[in-house]
Structures are given as C-alpha cells and as structure tokens.
Amino acid sequence: MMAPRLPRIGEWYEHLHENDLLRVLDTNLDRETVTVQRLDGNLEEIDLDEWNGMPLESIDPPDDEVDAEDDVQIDELEEPELSLDEEGLSGPEESDEYD
C-alpha cells in the first residue's frame, strides 16, 4: 500500500494515464479535498483518497500555464485615471455621457 502523498499548493502534476496536467490551488484537510486547475483553466475538486490513487508525477510548470484569475472580465480591470491637481483629486474629464 502506498503512503498518502499530500499535494503541494502551486505545484504542477501530470496524470500519467490521461496525459493531463493539473496545478494544485488548495487543499482542505478538514473536507479531505484537493482543488486543482487543469491546463485548459477548468477547476475541479478531487477527494484526497482519489488524489492518492491517481498516477501522478510532479512536473515543472508548462510554458502555456494559465491562472485562475485569467477569467476576469475586462470591465473589472478598467479603472478611471485619477490625478491630483490644485483642486484635489479628480477623475477623467467630465462628459455629457451620464447627463
């Protein structure tokens, strides 16, 4: 019987039978789960017993590594430019767009 192996957060693993790459995002020992992100960006929660039964090999991060944050909408990233002038903090030039 193999000794249980705890996944290392941030590490990449290759599933040897499925030729799939997984990155460990989180482990929850209370719930006995491992949260992983597949190379295509999909997230999955795996039971720790299932994890320990998987044929995995620790690997270097792939060249086309994805981040869980890559799914952020562009609107969430756009912030108005602010500047500090004699009158204090000001935002973008006023526009009639919101009148």
Biotite code that builds the C-alpha atoms (Angstrom):
import biotite.structure as struc

atoms = struc.array([
    struc.Atom([0.000, 0.000, 0.000], chain_id="A", res_id=1, res_name="MET", atom_name="CA", element="C"),
    struc.Atom([1.328, 3.436, -0.970], chain_id="A", res_id=2, res_name="MET", atom_name="CA", element="C"),
    struc.Atom([1.746, 6.065, 1.700], chain_id="A", res_id=3, res_name="ALA", atom_name="CA", element="C"),
    struc.Atom([-0.611, 9.024, 1.243], chain_id="A", res_id=4, res_name="PRO", atom_name="CA", element="C"),
    struc.Atom([1.019, 11.926, -0.511], chain_id="A", res_id=5, res_name="ARG", atom_name="CA", element="C"),
    struc.Atom([-0.067, 15.445, 0.237], chain_id="A", res_id=6, res_name="LEU", atom_name="CA", element="C"),
    struc.Atom([-0.264, 17.706, -2.797], chain_id="A", res_id=7, res_name="PRO", atom_name="CA", element="C"),
    struc.Atom([1.870, 20.828, -2.725], chain_id="A", res_id=8, res_name="ARG", atom_name="CA", element="C"),
    struc.Atom([-0.017, 24.053, -3.412], chain_id="A", res_id=9, res_name="ILE", atom_name="CA", element="C"),
    struc.Atom([1.241, 25.737, -6.576], chain_id="A", res_id=10, res_name="GLY", atom_name="CA", element="C"),
    struc.Atom([2.869, 22.561, -7.917], chain_id="A", res_id=11, res_name="GLU", atom_name="CA", element="C"),
    struc.Atom([2.027, 21.092, -11.317], chain_id="A", res_id=12, res_name="TRP", atom_name="CA", element="C"),
    struc.Atom([1.421, 17.367, -11.782], chain_id="A", res_id=13, res_name="TYR", atom_name="CA", element="C"),
    struc.Atom([0.980, 15.179, -14.840], chain_id="A", res_id=14, res_name="GLU", atom_name="CA", element="C"),
    struc.Atom([-1.695, 12.457, -14.736], chain_id="A", res_id=15, res_name="HIS", atom_name="CA", element="C"),
    struc.Atom([0.283, 9.665, -16.372], chain_id="A", res_id=16, res_name="LEU", atom_name="CA", element="C"),
    struc.Atom([-2.684, 7.654, -17.730], chain_id="A", res_id=17, res_name="HIS", atom_name="CA", element="C"),
    struc.Atom([-4.709, 10.607, -19.041], chain_id="A", res_id=18, res_name="GLU", atom_name="CA", element="C"),
    struc.Atom([-1.796, 12.792, -20.195], chain_id="A", res_id=19, res_name="ASN", atom_name="CA", element="C"),
    struc.Atom([-3.451, 15.687, -18.353], chain_id="A", res_id=20, res_name="ASP", atom_name="CA", element="C"),
    struc.Atom([-1.724, 18.496, -16.449], chain_id="A", res_id=21, res_name="LEU", atom_name="CA", element="C"),
    struc.Atom([-3.010, 19.731, -13.083], chain_id="A", res_id=22, res_name="LEU", atom_name="CA", element="C"),
    struc.Atom([-1.946, 22.577, -10.794], chain_id="A", res_id=23, res_name="ARG", atom_name="CA", element="C"),
    struc.Atom([-2.836, 22.369, -7.108], chain_id="A", res_id=24, res_name="VAL", atom_name="CA", element="C"),
    struc.Atom([-4.630, 25.508, -5.929], chain_id="A", res_id=25, res_name="LEU", atom_name="CA", element="C"),
    struc.Atom([-5.757, 24.441, -2.462], chain_id="A", res_id=26, res_name="ASP", atom_name="CA", element="C"),
    struc.Atom([-6.004, 21.538, -0.055], chain_id="A", res_id=27, res_name="THR", atom_name="CA", element="C"),
    struc.Atom([-8.709, 21.227, 2.581], chain_id="A", res_id=28, res_name="ASN", atom_name="CA", element="C"),
    struc.Atom([-7.726, 18.599, 5.121], chain_id="A", res_id=29, res_name="LEU", atom_name="CA", element="C"),
    struc.Atom([-10.995, 19.024, 7.059], chain_id="A", res_id=30, res_name="ASP", atom_name="CA", element="C"),
    struc.Atom([-13.044, 18.095, 3.974], chain_id="A", res_id=31, res_name="ARG", atom_name="CA", element="C"),
    struc.Atom([-10.223, 15.922, 2.605], chain_id="A", res_id=32, res_name="GLU", atom_name="CA", element="C"),
    struc.Atom([-10.256, 17.561, -0.821], chain_id="A", res_id=33, res_name="THR", atom_name="CA", element="C"),
    struc.Atom([-7.753, 18.974, -3.287], chain_id="A", res_id=34, res_name="VAL", atom_name="CA", element="C"),
    struc.Atom([-8.705, 21.840, -5.599], chain_id="A", res_id=35, res_name="THR", atom_name="CA", element="C"),
    struc.Atom([-6.861, 21.695, -8.919], chain_id="A", res_id=36, res_name="VAL", atom_name="CA", element="C"),
    struc.Atom([-6.805, 23.669, -12.119], chain_id="A", res_id=37, res_name="GLN", atom_name="CA", element="C"),
    struc.Atom([-6.373, 21.826, -15.381], chain_id="A", res_id=38, res_name="ARG", atom_name="CA", element="C"),
    struc.Atom([-4.189, 23.242, -18.150], chain_id="A", res_id=39, res_name="LEU", atom_name="CA", element="C"),
    struc.Atom([-7.328, 24.388, -20.019], chain_id="A", res_id=40, res_name="ASP", atom_name="CA", element="C"),
    struc.Atom([-8.298, 26.515, -16.989], chain_id="A", res_id=41, res_name="GLY", atom_name="CA", element="C"),
    struc.Atom([-11.085, 24.313, -15.636], chain_id="A", res_id=42, res_name="ASN", atom_name="CA", element="C"),
    struc.Atom([-11.239, 23.969, -11.861], chain_id="A", res_id=43, res_name="LEU", atom_name="CA", element="C"),
    struc.Atom([-12.008, 20.696, -10.103], chain_id="A", res_id=44, res_name="GLU", atom_name="CA", element="C"),
    struc.Atom([-12.251, 19.492, -6.531], chain_id="A", res_id=45, res_name="GLU", atom_name="CA", element="C"),
    struc.Atom([-10.830, 15.993, -6.025], chain_id="A", res_id=46, res_name="ILE", atom_name="CA", element="C"),
    struc.Atom([-11.275, 13.751, -2.997], chain_id="A", res_id=47, res_name="ASP", atom_name="CA", element="C"),
    struc.Atom([-7.942, 13.240, -1.211], chain_id="A", res_id=48, res_name="LEU", atom_name="CA", element="C"),
    struc.Atom([-8.328, 9.431, -1.386], chain_id="A", res_id=49, res_name="ASP", atom_name="CA", element="C"),
    struc.Atom([-8.868, 9.706, -5.154], chain_id="A", res_id=50, res_name="GLU", atom_name="CA", element="C"),
    struc.Atom([-5.824, 12.023, -5.410], chain_id="A", res_id=51, res_name="TRP", atom_name="CA", element="C"),
    struc.Atom([-3.667, 9.456, -3.637], chain_id="A", res_id=52, res_name="ASN", atom_name="CA", element="C"),
    struc.Atom([-4.811, 6.760, -6.062], chain_id="A", res_id=53, res_name="GLY", atom_name="CA", element="C"),
    struc.Atom([-4.003, 8.779, -9.168], chain_id="A", res_id=54, res_name="MET", atom_name="CA", element="C"),
    struc.Atom([-0.794, 8.026, -11.113], chain_id="A", res_id=55, res_name="PRO", atom_name="CA", element="C"),
    struc.Atom([0.755, 11.497, -10.844], chain_id="A", res_id=56, res_name="LEU", atom_name="CA", element="C"),
    struc.Atom([4.218, 12.838, -11.422], chain_id="A", res_id=57, res_name="GLU", atom_name="CA", element="C"),
    struc.Atom([5.397, 16.262, -10.244], chain_id="A", res_id=58, res_name="SER", atom_name="CA", element="C"),
    struc.Atom([6.499, 18.393, -13.204], chain_id="A", res_id=59, res_name="ILE", atom_name="CA", element="C"),
    struc.Atom([7.847, 21.865, -13.991], chain_id="A", res_id=60, res_name="ASP", atom_name="CA", element="C"),
    struc.Atom([5.181, 24.460, -14.874], chain_id="A", res_id=61, res_name="PRO", atom_name="CA", element="C"),
    struc.Atom([4.154, 24.247, -18.531], chain_id="A", res_id=62, res_name="PRO", atom_name="CA", element="C"),
    struc.Atom([5.088, 27.064, -20.918], chain_id="A", res_id=63, res_name="ASP", atom_name="CA", element="C"),
    struc.Atom([1.429, 27.925, -21.581], chain_id="A", res_id=64, res_name="ASP", atom_name="CA", element="C"),
    struc.Atom([0.452, 27.966, -17.902], chain_id="A", res_id=65, res_name="GLU", atom_name="CA", element="C"),
    struc.Atom([-2.940, 29.515, -17.076], chain_id="A", res_id=66, res_name="VAL", atom_name="CA", element="C"),
    struc.Atom([-4.018, 31.424, -13.987], chain_id="A", res_id=67, res_name="ASP", atom_name="CA", element="C"),
    struc.Atom([-7.347, 31.116, -12.232], chain_id="A", res_id=68, res_name="ALA", atom_name="CA", element="C"),
    struc.Atom([-7.501, 34.908, -12.471], chain_id="A", res_id=69, res_name="GLU", atom_name="CA", element="C"),
    struc.Atom([-7.364, 34.775, -16.302], chain_id="A", res_id=70, res_name="ASP", atom_name="CA", element="C"),
    struc.Atom([-11.173, 34.571, -16.378], chain_id="A", res_id=71, res_name="ASP", atom_name="CA", element="C"),
    struc.Atom([-11.568, 38.123, -15.003], chain_id="A", res_id=72, res_name="VAL", atom_name="CA", element="C"),
    struc.Atom([-13.770, 40.289, -17.209], chain_id="A", res_id=73, res_name="GLN", atom_name="CA", element="C"),
    struc.Atom([-12.108, 43.254, -18.938], chain_id="A", res_id=74, res_name="ILE", atom_name="CA", element="C"),
    struc.Atom([-14.676, 45.627, -17.370], chain_id="A", res_id=75, res_name="ASP", atom_name="CA", element="C"),
    struc.Atom([-13.363, 44.656, -13.948], chain_id="A", res_id=76, res_name="GLU", atom_name="CA", element="C"),
    struc.Atom([-9.847, 45.697, -14.923], chain_id="A", res_id=77, res_name="LEU", atom_name="CA", element="C"),
    struc.Atom([-10.604, 49.125, -16.367], chain_id="A", res_id=78, res_name="GLU", atom_name="CA", element="C"),
    struc.Atom([-10.297, 51.868, -13.781], chain_id="A", res_id=79, res_name="GLU", atom_name="CA", element="C"),
    struc.Atom([-10.525, 55.595, -14.428], chain_id="A", res_id=80, res_name="PRO", atom_name="CA", element="C"),
    struc.Atom([-7.324, 57.562, -14.345], chain_id="A", res_id=81, res_name="GLU", atom_name="CA", element="C"),
    struc.Atom([-7.095, 59.818, -11.324], chain_id="A", res_id=82, res_name="LEU", atom_name="CA", element="C"),
    struc.Atom([-4.873, 62.820, -10.895], chain_id="A", res_id=83, res_name="SER", atom_name="CA", element="C"),
    struc.Atom([-4.039, 65.252, -8.144], chain_id="A", res_id=84, res_name="LEU", atom_name="CA", element="C"),
    struc.Atom([-4.270, 68.938, -9.042], chain_id="A", res_id=85, res_name="ASP", atom_name="CA", element="C"),
    struc.Atom([-4.680, 72.214, -7.184], chain_id="A", res_id=86, res_name="GLU", atom_name="CA", element="C"),
    struc.Atom([-8.355, 71.435, -6.513], chain_id="A", res_id=87, res_name="GLU", atom_name="CA", element="C"),
    struc.Atom([-7.635, 67.970, -5.154], chain_id="A", res_id=88, res_name="GLY", atom_name="CA", element="C"),
    struc.Atom([-8.251, 64.508, -6.550], chain_id="A", res_id=89, res_name="LEU", atom_name="CA", element="C"),
    struc.Atom([-10.031, 64.460, -9.902], chain_id="A", res_id=90, res_name="SER", atom_name="CA", element="C"),
    struc.Atom([-11.178, 61.769, -12.282], chain_id="A", res_id=91, res_name="GLY", atom_name="CA", element="C"),
    struc.Atom([-11.445, 61.620, -16.062], chain_id="A", res_id=92, res_name="PRO", atom_name="CA", element="C"),
    struc.Atom([-12.635, 64.676, -17.964], chain_id="A", res_id=93, res_name="GLU", atom_name="CA", element="C"),
    struc.Atom([-16.304, 65.372, -17.407], chain_id="A", res_id=94, res_name="GLU", atom_name="CA", element="C"),
    struc.Atom([-18.589, 64.071, -20.092], chain_id="A", res_id=95, res_name="SER", atom_name="CA", element="C"),
    struc.Atom([-22.229, 64.572, -21.076], chain_id="A", res_id=96, res_name="ASP", atom_name="CA", element="C"),
    struc.Atom([-22.479, 60.780, -21.332], chain_id="A", res_id=97, res_name="GLU", atom_name="CA", element="C"),
    struc.Atom([-24.178, 60.443, -17.934], chain_id="A", res_id=98, res_name="TYR", atom_name="CA", element="C"),
    struc.Atom([-26.487, 63.504, -18.097], chain_id="A", res_id=99, res_name="ASP", atom_name="CA", element="C"),
])
